[in-house]
């Protein structure tokens, strides 16, 4: 007989969390509630419904049963009280920052984050009266030195995009607490399968759900998780600024998350093997992957993620930026494209840099290595 008092495993939660037979039909899988509006029980209920709380359904911009299942599943996996979804990763990043911070506040932000996030932070926040300092998040003395009396938050990615720097969340949480500031962590690259930032002192966890949570490159969404007190104003912001997720995309994410643990195991396994191959190749000058012992964040990442290092890596080529573009064009199984976390391998030459970001898929690793081998050897001047 199984011990029902023990907590379910991640795999069980990924499949079952948030889900129950549909009360109207008994459907075992969560239906897509593709509706804009819901019948109000009576006229007195109209005043209560716009609270925006899960279950108070009256208009899909404010909440939807399909969306609620997605939110509950992610909240459970992250160990959070609540989660709220938006139409994109940028939707939750902007909503989180603009609810945590007010005019006159100060943000300490990693200088190695998703470029669109960085553009929003450095161009839009100052326009709204929020000052920003971009800093090397791995330099803890510099982070502590950047704190001001008006600092309201520290924002970082656990694994940075695209250079795979590793953030010491325990230490950053201590700095944030001393400053009475919020620690906000983008966990897109790691997912809750590898790491739960709330366990390390983070206040809010953000995801571009488009990536590994979806896993199939067919849904665009974002989601934030944290305490009920922090999620409530973000939920209201998303509704008032009109950036809710569609029920269909929420349903795609529910489906995708059921295999998150299976996919992430294969992503990690393939990325480690590919990084080792590339690290030994004469045409490759540098491999950025925390699974390699020479990576500056290897020991920290190993301790925090249980020696699972994710599916993202980046490389610099001996032939420089031009060789990066040629490599991307010669690969057969890897698509040259933005985004990441797909079951198929995606590569992106970084504009203006000698760098190729690789989102390693779940293909047979011997085929991926053979593909990179032929692509690196196609041009005699690749090295």
PyMOL commands that set and color helices and strands:
alter all, ss='L'
color gray80, all
select helices_A, chain A and resi 10-16+43-49+65-78+89-100+115-127+140-146+169-178+191-194+197-200+228-240+247-257+260-279+298-305+320-330+365-378
alter helices_A, ss='H'
color red, helices_A
select strands_A, chain A and resi 82-86+106-110+131-135+151-157+182-186+204-208+222-226+284-288+312-317+335-336+346-349+356-359
alter strands_A, ss='S'
color yellow, strands_A
deselect
rebuild
show_as cartoon
